[in-house]
Amino acid sequence: MSARSASMSAMDETMVTDDGLDAYLDAVARSAAYRVERTLGSRNGLTELVFFTGEGGTRLGPFVRKRIELATGLGGAYEELLRAQRAGRRFYHLPRVVECYKTGSELVVVTEYVPGETLAAYVARRGGSPALAREVFPVLCEAVAELHGVCDPPLIHRDLKPQNVIIAPEGLFLIDFGIARRYRDDAASDTVHLGTRAYAPPEQYGFGQTDVRSDVYALGRLLAFCLTGEEPRPGADEMAGAAEAAPALAPVLARATAFDPAERYGDVPELAAAFAGVVPGADAPTSASVIAAASPARADSTPSAAAVRAAAPKGGLPWGGIAWNLVVVVFVLACLAASVDEMFHPSPANAGRPFWYQALLCLGFVFPAIGGVSYLACNRPALALVLPVVARRTRRQDAFALALYLAIAFIVLLLVSPPSGA
Protein backbone atom coordinates (compact mmCIF):
# COMPACT_ATOMS: atom_id res chain seq x y z
CA MET A 1 0.00 0.00 0.00
CA SER A 2 1.38 3.45 -0.89
CA ALA A 3 2.12 6.07 1.77
CA ARG A 4 -0.76 8.19 0.48
CA SER A 5 -3.19 5.27 0.66
CA ALA A 6 -2.06 4.37 4.18
CA SER A 7 -2.35 7.93 5.44
CA MET A 8 -5.74 8.39 3.81
CA SER A 9 -7.00 5.11 5.26
CA ALA A 10 -6.02 6.30 8.72
CA MET A 11 -7.67 9.62 8.02
CA ASP A 12 -10.85 7.86 6.84
CA GLU A 13 -11.06 5.98 10.12
CA THR A 14 -10.57 9.13 12.14
CA MET A 15 -12.17 11.85 10.04
CA VAL A 16 -14.93 10.28 7.98
CA THR A 17 -16.38 7.08 9.39
CA ASP A 18 -15.92 7.77 13.11
CA ASP A 19 -19.28 9.07 14.32
CA GLY A 20 -17.71 9.83 17.69
CA LEU A 21 -15.32 12.29 16.10
CA ASP A 22 -18.17 13.97 14.24
CA ALA A 23 -19.98 14.38 17.55
CA TYR A 24 -16.84 15.75 19.16
CA LEU A 25 -16.30 18.24 16.35
CA ASP A 26 -19.90 19.39 16.64
CA ALA A 27 -19.50 19.80 20.40
CA VAL A 28 -16.35 21.95 20.29
CA ALA A 29 -17.19 23.79 17.06
CA ARG A 30 -15.51 22.21 14.09
CA SER A 31 -13.73 25.28 12.84
CA ALA A 32 -11.99 25.79 16.17
CA ALA A 33 -10.52 22.28 15.96
CA TYR A 34 -8.38 23.25 12.98
CA ARG A 35 -5.19 25.28 13.34
CA VAL A 36 -4.21 27.42 10.37
CA GLU A 37 -0.66 26.94 9.11
CA ARG A 38 -0.85 29.49 6.29
CA THR A 39 -3.23 31.01 3.75
CA LEU A 40 -3.08 29.46 0.28
CA GLY A 41 -5.41 31.82 -1.57
CA SER A 42 -8.65 33.77 -1.47
CA ARG A 43 -10.18 33.27 -4.93
CA ASN A 44 -13.68 31.76 -4.79
CA GLY A 45 -13.39 31.51 -1.01
CA LEU A 46 -10.61 31.62 1.56
CA THR A 47 -8.26 28.63 1.19
CA GLU A 48 -5.96 27.65 4.07
CA LEU A 49 -3.46 24.94 4.95
CA VAL A 50 -4.61 23.55 8.30
CA PHE A 51 -3.95 20.84 10.88
CA PHE A 52 -6.62 19.12 12.93
CA THR A 53 -5.97 19.26 16.68
CA GLY A 54 -7.84 16.75 18.85
CA GLU A 55 -7.95 15.65 22.46
CA GLY A 56 -4.64 14.96 24.14
CA GLY A 57 -2.76 17.03 21.57
CA THR A 58 -3.57 14.71 18.67
CA ARG A 59 -2.49 16.41 15.45
CA LEU A 60 -3.57 15.25 12.00
CA GLY A 61 -2.81 16.77 8.64
CA PRO A 62 -1.98 18.82 6.80
CA PHE A 63 -5.33 19.40 5.10
CA VAL A 64 -6.68 22.10 2.85
CA ARG A 65 -9.66 24.02 4.21
CA LYS A 66 -11.82 26.11 1.90
CA ARG A 67 -14.42 28.55 3.24
CA ILE A 68 -17.06 29.43 0.64
CA GLU A 69 -19.83 31.97 1.17
CA LEU A 70 -23.20 30.21 0.99
CA ALA A 71 -24.65 33.20 -0.83
CA THR A 72 -22.47 32.42 -3.87
CA GLY A 73 -24.09 29.01 -4.37
CA LEU A 74 -20.65 27.49 -5.03
CA GLY A 75 -18.95 24.42 -3.56
CA GLY A 76 -21.62 21.82 -4.31
CA ALA A 77 -19.05 19.63 -6.10
CA TYR A 78 -17.29 18.93 -2.81
CA GLU A 79 -20.52 17.66 -1.30
CA GLU A 80 -21.02 15.37 -4.31
CA LEU A 81 -17.50 14.01 -3.94
CA LEU A 82 -17.97 13.36 -0.24
CA ARG A 83 -21.25 11.54 -0.89
CA ALA A 84 -19.56 9.37 -3.53
CA GLN A 85 -16.67 8.56 -1.18
CA ARG A 86 -18.97 7.57 1.66
CA ALA A 87 -20.83 5.33 -0.78
CA GLY A 88 -17.60 3.41 -1.34
CA ARG A 89 -16.08 5.21 -4.30
CA ARG A 90 -12.34 5.84 -4.36
CA PHE A 91 -10.67 8.32 -6.70
CA TYR A 92 -7.08 8.25 -7.87
CA HIS A 93 -6.84 11.73 -9.46
CA LEU A 94 -9.04 13.69 -7.02
CA PRO A 95 -8.00 14.65 -3.47
CA ARG A 96 -10.07 13.04 -0.75
CA VAL A 97 -12.75 15.23 0.80
CA VAL A 98 -12.46 14.84 4.57
CA GLU A 99 -15.66 16.66 5.47
CA CYS A 100 -18.12 19.38 4.47
CA TYR A 101 -20.22 21.35 6.92
CA LYS A 102 -22.12 24.61 6.95
CA THR A 103 -21.88 27.45 9.40
CA GLY A 104 -24.34 30.31 9.46
CA SER A 105 -22.93 31.88 6.31
CA GLU A 106 -20.26 29.53 4.92
CA LEU A 107 -19.74 26.11 3.42
CA VAL A 108 -16.52 24.79 4.96
CA VAL A 109 -14.71 22.06 3.04
CA VAL A 110 -11.69 20.12 4.33
CA THR A 111 -9.73 18.05 1.80
CA GLU A 112 -6.56 16.03 1.58
CA TYR A 113 -3.44 18.11 0.95
CA VAL A 114 -1.50 16.86 -2.07
CA PRO A 115 2.19 17.89 -1.95
CA GLY A 116 3.70 18.40 -5.37
CA GLU A 117 4.22 21.04 -8.04
CA THR A 118 1.61 22.63 -10.25
CA LEU A 119 1.54 21.89 -13.95
CA ALA A 120 2.59 25.53 -14.43
CA ALA A 121 5.77 24.97 -12.40
CA TYR A 122 6.38 21.56 -13.97
CA VAL A 123 6.22 22.94 -17.51
CA ALA A 124 8.32 25.98 -16.56
CA ARG A 125 10.99 23.65 -15.18
CA ARG A 126 11.05 21.26 -18.13
CA GLY A 127 9.86 23.45 -20.98
CA GLY A 128 6.86 22.79 -23.17
CA SER A 129 7.33 20.14 -25.85
CA PRO A 130 5.50 17.36 -27.70
CA ALA A 131 7.33 14.86 -25.48
CA LEU A 132 5.98 16.48 -22.33
CA ALA A 133 2.47 16.61 -23.79
CA ARG A 134 2.69 12.90 -24.64
CA GLU A 135 3.49 12.08 -21.01
CA VAL A 136 1.06 14.41 -19.24
CA PHE A 137 -1.98 14.88 -21.46
CA PRO A 138 -3.42 11.32 -21.43
CA VAL A 139 -3.28 11.28 -17.62
CA LEU A 140 -4.82 14.74 -17.45
CA CYS A 141 -7.68 13.53 -19.64
CA GLU A 142 -8.13 10.53 -17.37
CA ALA A 143 -8.33 12.83 -14.33
CA VAL A 144 -10.98 15.08 -15.89
CA ALA A 145 -13.00 12.09 -17.07
CA GLU A 146 -12.84 10.72 -13.52
CA LEU A 147 -14.35 13.95 -12.22
CA HIS A 148 -17.08 13.81 -14.86
CA GLY A 149 -17.92 10.29 -13.73
CA VAL A 150 -18.50 11.18 -10.07
CA CYS A 151 -22.24 11.59 -10.59
CA ASP A 152 -24.94 11.80 -13.24
CA PRO A 153 -25.42 14.45 -14.58
CA PRO A 154 -21.64 14.94 -14.56
CA LEU A 155 -19.60 17.42 -12.56
CA ILE A 156 -17.96 20.07 -14.76
CA HIS A 157 -14.74 21.54 -13.36
CA ARG A 158 -15.03 24.93 -15.16
CA ASP A 159 -11.62 26.15 -13.97
CA LEU A 160 -9.09 23.81 -15.55
CA LYS A 161 -5.75 25.62 -15.75
CA PRO A 162 -2.08 24.80 -15.04
CA GLN A 163 -2.36 26.07 -11.47
CA ASN A 164 -5.18 23.62 -10.72
CA VAL A 165 -3.27 20.51 -11.80
CA ILE A 166 -0.81 19.03 -9.28
CA ILE A 167 1.94 16.60 -10.33
CA ALA A 168 3.04 14.67 -7.27
CA PRO A 169 5.37 11.69 -6.78
CA GLU A 170 2.32 9.40 -6.80
CA GLY A 171 0.52 10.81 -9.83
CA LEU A 172 -1.49 13.67 -11.24
CA PHE A 173 -4.33 15.35 -9.33
CA LEU A 174 -7.00 17.93 -10.06
CA ILE A 175 -7.67 20.49 -7.34
CA ASP A 176 -10.00 23.43 -6.62
CA PHE A 177 -13.58 22.39 -7.37
CA GLY A 178 -14.98 25.62 -5.94
CA ILE A 179 -16.82 26.62 -9.11
CA ALA A 180 -17.48 23.11 -10.43
CA ARG A 181 -21.17 22.45 -11.13
CA ARG A 182 -23.52 19.73 -12.37
CA TYR A 183 -25.06 19.97 -15.81
CA ARG A 184 -28.81 20.70 -15.73
CA ASP A 185 -31.11 19.90 -18.65
CA ASP A 186 -33.43 22.78 -17.81
CA ALA A 187 -30.75 25.51 -17.71
CA ALA A 188 -30.14 27.77 -20.70
CA SER A 189 -26.90 29.16 -19.28
CA ASP A 190 -24.72 29.05 -16.17
CA THR A 191 -26.03 31.06 -13.27
CA VAL A 192 -22.53 32.22 -12.33
CA HIS A 193 -19.97 33.15 -14.97
CA LEU A 194 -16.58 32.45 -13.47
CA GLY A 195 -13.30 30.82 -14.37
CA THR A 196 -9.94 31.79 -15.84
CA ARG A 197 -10.60 33.55 -19.12
CA ALA A 198 -7.51 32.20 -20.90
CA TYR A 199 -8.79 28.62 -20.47
CA ALA A 200 -12.56 29.02 -20.08
CA PRO A 201 -14.85 28.40 -23.10
CA PRO A 202 -17.13 31.09 -24.55
CA GLU A 203 -20.31 29.54 -23.14
CA GLN A 204 -18.94 30.05 -19.62
CA TYR A 205 -19.33 33.80 -20.11
CA GLY A 206 -22.95 34.01 -21.12
CA PHE A 207 -23.13 32.13 -24.42
CA GLY A 208 -24.81 29.01 -23.00
CA GLN A 209 -24.62 26.34 -20.32
CA THR A 210 -21.38 24.53 -19.59
CA ASP A 211 -21.22 20.76 -20.03
CA VAL A 212 -18.46 18.17 -20.47
CA ARG A 213 -17.49 19.83 -23.76
CA SER A 214 -16.59 22.97 -21.78
CA ASP A 215 -13.85 21.04 -20.00
CA VAL A 216 -12.85 19.61 -23.40
CA TYR A 217 -12.22 23.21 -24.51
CA ALA A 218 -10.05 23.87 -21.44
CA LEU A 219 -8.14 20.63 -22.06
CA GLY A 220 -7.40 21.81 -25.61
CA ARG A 221 -5.93 25.01 -24.16
CA LEU A 222 -3.93 22.99 -21.63
CA LEU A 223 -2.61 20.79 -24.44
CA ALA A 224 -1.36 23.93 -26.21
CA PHE A 225 0.32 25.01 -22.97
CA CYS A 226 2.06 21.62 -22.61
CA LEU A 227 3.29 21.85 -26.21
CA THR A 228 4.66 25.40 -26.05
CA GLY A 229 5.14 26.26 -22.38
CA GLU A 230 3.51 29.64 -23.05
CA GLU A 231 0.53 30.92 -21.07
CA PRO A 232 -2.22 32.42 -23.26
CA ARG A 233 -2.00 36.20 -23.45
CA PRO A 234 -3.98 38.93 -25.23
CA GLY A 235 -3.08 39.41 -28.89
CA ALA A 236 -1.07 36.18 -29.10
CA ASP A 237 -2.13 33.15 -31.11
CA GLU A 238 -0.85 30.41 -28.84
CA MET A 239 -2.90 27.81 -30.72
CA ALA A 240 -0.94 28.57 -33.90
CA GLY A 241 2.29 28.17 -31.93
CA ALA A 242 1.09 24.85 -30.54
CA ALA A 243 0.11 23.62 -34.01
CA GLU A 244 3.55 24.61 -35.27
CA ALA A 245 5.20 22.68 -32.42
CA ALA A 246 3.15 19.55 -33.24
CA PRO A 247 1.59 19.80 -36.76
CA ALA A 248 -0.10 16.41 -36.44
CA LEU A 249 -2.09 17.73 -33.47
CA ALA A 250 -3.38 20.83 -35.27
CA PRO A 251 -6.78 19.25 -36.13
CA VAL A 252 -7.13 17.95 -32.56
CA LEU A 253 -6.41 21.38 -31.10
CA ALA A 254 -8.78 23.10 -33.52
CA ARG A 255 -11.68 20.76 -32.80
CA ALA A 256 -11.15 20.72 -29.02
CA THR A 257 -11.20 24.54 -28.83
CA ALA A 258 -13.97 25.22 -31.37
CA PHE A 259 -16.17 28.20 -30.47
CA ASP A 260 -19.35 26.15 -30.92
CA PRO A 261 -19.56 23.28 -28.38
CA ALA A 262 -21.36 21.17 -30.98
CA GLU A 263 -18.18 21.17 -33.09
CA ARG A 264 -15.95 19.93 -30.25
CA TYR A 265 -15.28 16.37 -29.15
CA GLY A 266 -18.33 14.96 -27.40
CA ASP A 267 -16.48 14.05 -24.21
CA VAL A 268 -13.01 13.72 -22.74
CA PRO A 269 -12.37 10.06 -23.68
CA GLU A 270 -13.11 10.99 -27.32
CA LEU A 271 -10.54 13.80 -27.12
CA ALA A 272 -8.00 11.46 -25.51
CA ALA A 273 -8.57 8.87 -28.22
CA ALA A 274 -8.03 11.50 -30.93
CA PHE A 275 -4.78 12.55 -29.24
CA ALA A 276 -3.60 8.94 -28.99
CA GLY A 277 -4.48 8.39 -32.65
CA VAL A 278 -1.84 10.87 -33.83
CA VAL A 279 0.75 10.69 -31.03
CA PRO A 280 2.76 7.45 -30.93
CA GLY A 281 3.09 6.01 -27.44
CA ALA A 282 0.15 7.91 -25.94
CA ASP A 283 -2.39 5.71 -24.19
CA ALA A 284 -5.97 6.95 -24.46
CA PRO A 285 -7.98 6.42 -21.25
CA THR A 286 -11.22 4.58 -21.81
CA SER A 287 -14.49 4.56 -19.87
CA ALA A 288 -13.40 1.25 -18.33
CA SER A 289 -10.13 2.72 -17.07
CA VAL A 290 -11.96 5.68 -15.56
CA ILE A 291 -14.40 3.37 -13.77
CA ALA A 292 -11.45 1.32 -12.50
CA ALA A 293 -9.80 4.51 -11.26
CA ALA A 294 -12.86 5.20 -9.09
CA SER A 295 -13.13 1.70 -7.63
CA PRO A 296 -12.03 0.83 -4.08
CA ALA A 297 -9.37 -1.55 -5.41
CA ARG A 298 -7.68 1.23 -7.37
CA ALA A 299 -7.12 3.35 -4.27
CA ASP A 300 -4.70 0.81 -2.78
CA SER A 301 -3.04 -0.26 -6.01
CA THR A 302 0.21 0.88 -7.55
CA PRO A 303 -0.18 4.10 -9.58
CA SER A 304 -0.60 3.56 -13.31
CA ALA A 305 2.48 3.66 -15.52
CA ALA A 306 1.10 6.67 -17.34
CA ALA A 307 0.70 8.59 -14.08
CA VAL A 308 4.22 7.72 -13.01
CA ARG A 309 5.57 8.88 -16.37
CA ALA A 310 3.69 12.16 -15.99
CA ALA A 311 5.11 12.76 -12.53
CA ALA A 312 8.68 11.74 -13.25
CA PRO A 313 11.04 14.58 -14.23
CA LYS A 314 12.50 13.36 -17.49
CA GLY A 315 13.66 14.88 -20.73
CA GLY A 316 17.14 16.08 -19.70
CA LEU A 317 18.43 19.57 -19.11
CA PRO A 318 17.61 22.44 -21.50
CA TRP A 319 21.22 22.87 -22.62
CA GLY A 320 20.38 25.40 -25.32
CA GLY A 321 18.59 27.58 -22.80
CA ILE A 322 21.42 27.21 -20.30
CA ALA A 323 23.97 28.32 -22.93
CA TRP A 324 21.83 31.33 -23.85
CA ASN A 325 21.46 32.32 -20.20
CA LEU A 326 25.24 32.12 -19.71
CA VAL A 327 25.69 34.55 -22.61
CA VAL A 328 23.15 36.88 -20.97
CA VAL A 329 25.00 36.64 -17.63
CA VAL A 330 28.30 37.58 -19.29
CA PHE A 331 26.62 40.55 -20.95
CA VAL A 332 25.08 41.71 -17.66
CA LEU A 333 28.42 41.44 -15.85
CA ALA A 334 30.06 43.52 -18.57
CA CYS A 335 27.33 46.14 -18.19
CA LEU A 336 27.86 46.15 -14.42
CA ALA A 337 31.58 46.76 -14.90
CA ALA A 338 30.81 49.60 -17.32
CA SER A 339 28.36 51.15 -14.85
CA VAL A 340 30.89 51.07 -12.03
CA ASP A 341 33.53 52.58 -14.32
CA GLU A 342 31.12 55.37 -15.27
CA MET A 343 30.68 56.17 -11.58
CA PHE A 344 34.40 56.70 -11.01
CA HIS A 345 35.29 58.01 -14.47
CA PRO A 346 32.19 59.85 -15.69
CA SER A 347 31.73 60.74 -19.33
CA PRO A 348 31.85 64.44 -20.33
CA ALA A 349 28.03 64.61 -20.25
CA ASN A 350 28.04 63.66 -16.55
CA ALA A 351 31.28 65.36 -15.50
CA GLY A 352 30.87 67.66 -12.56
CA ARG A 353 27.91 65.85 -11.01
CA PRO A 354 28.27 64.65 -7.38
CA PHE A 355 29.47 61.09 -6.87
CA TRP A 356 26.30 60.12 -5.00
CA TYR A 357 24.22 61.17 -7.99
CA GLN A 358 26.46 59.22 -10.37
CA ALA A 359 26.04 56.14 -8.18
CA LEU A 360 22.25 56.57 -8.05
CA LEU A 361 22.06 57.06 -11.82
CA CYS A 362 24.33 54.15 -12.75
CA LEU A 363 23.39 51.56 -10.13
CA GLY A 364 19.86 52.70 -9.36
CA PHE A 365 18.54 53.24 -12.88
CA VAL A 366 20.81 52.43 -15.85
CA PHE A 367 22.09 49.06 -14.66
CA PRO A 368 18.70 47.84 -13.32
CA ALA A 369 17.17 48.75 -16.71
CA ILE A 370 19.79 46.75 -18.60
CA GLY A 371 19.73 43.90 -16.10
CA GLY A 372 15.93 43.76 -16.00
CA VAL A 373 15.57 43.61 -19.78
CA SER A 374 18.30 40.95 -19.89
CA TYR A 375 16.41 38.93 -17.27
CA LEU A 376 13.24 39.10 -19.36
CA ALA A 377 15.24 37.82 -22.34
CA CYS A 378 16.49 34.76 -20.44
CA ASN A 379 15.28 31.24 -21.19
CA ARG A 380 12.86 30.69 -18.32
CA PRO A 381 12.89 26.86 -18.08
CA ALA A 382 16.69 26.97 -17.77
CA LEU A 383 16.55 29.89 -15.34
CA ALA A 384 14.02 28.03 -13.17
CA LEU A 385 16.68 25.37 -12.50
CA VAL A 386 18.64 27.88 -10.39
CA LEU A 387 15.81 30.28 -9.48
CA PRO A 388 12.72 28.14 -8.72
CA VAL A 389 10.69 31.28 -7.98
CA VAL A 390 10.73 31.97 -11.74
CA ALA A 391 8.43 28.98 -12.25
CA ARG A 392 5.74 30.72 -10.21
CA ARG A 393 5.86 33.99 -12.17
CA THR A 394 5.11 35.06 -15.73
CA ARG A 395 7.07 37.37 -17.99
CA ARG A 396 4.20 39.82 -17.86
CA GLN A 397 4.38 40.00 -14.06
CA ASP A 398 8.14 40.56 -14.17
CA ALA A 399 7.88 43.16 -16.95
CA PHE A 400 5.27 45.08 -14.97
CA ALA A 401 7.44 45.02 -11.83
CA LEU A 402 10.46 46.25 -13.83
CA ALA A 403 8.48 49.06 -15.48
CA LEU A 404 7.10 50.15 -12.11
CA TYR A 405 10.56 50.21 -10.54
CA LEU A 406 12.10 52.17 -13.42
CA ALA A 407 9.27 54.71 -13.33
CA ILE A 408 9.80 55.27 -9.60
CA ALA A 409 13.59 55.44 -10.01
CA PHE A 410 13.25 57.98 -12.85
CA ILE A 411 10.99 60.22 -10.73
CA VAL A 412 13.46 60.02 -7.82
CA LEU A 413 16.32 61.02 -10.16
CA LEU A 414 14.34 64.03 -11.35
CA LEU A 415 13.57 65.09 -7.79
CA VAL A 416 17.13 64.83 -6.47
CA SER A 417 18.94 66.00 -9.61
CA PRO A 418 21.51 68.62 -8.53
CA PRO A 419 21.45 72.04 -10.21
CA SER A 420 23.63 72.51 -13.27
CA GLY A 421 27.20 73.20 -12.31
CA ALA A 422 26.76 71.72 -8.85
Buried (B, 14 or more C-beta within 10 A) or exposed (E): EBEBBEBBEEBBEBBBEEEEBBEBBEEEEBBEBBEEBEEBBEBBBBBBBBBBBBEEEEEBBBBBBBBBBEEBEBBBBBBBBBBBBEEEBBBBBBBBBBBBBEEEEBBBBBBBBBEBBBBBBBBBBBBBBBBBBBBBBBBBBBBBBBBBBBBEEBBBBBBBBBBBBBBBEBBBBBBBBBBBBBBEEEBEEBEEBBBBEBBBBBBBBEBBBBBBBBBBBBBBBBBBBBBBBBBBEEEEEBBEBBBEBBEEBBEBBBBBBBEEBEEBBEBBBBBBBBBBEBBEEBBBBBEEBBEBBBBEEBBBBEBBEBBBBBBEEEEEEBEEBBEBBEEBEEBBEEBBEBBBEBBEEBEEEBEEBEEEBBBBBBBBBBBBBBBBBBBBEBBBBBBBBEEEEBBBBBBEEBBEEBEEBBEEBEEEBEEEEEEEEE
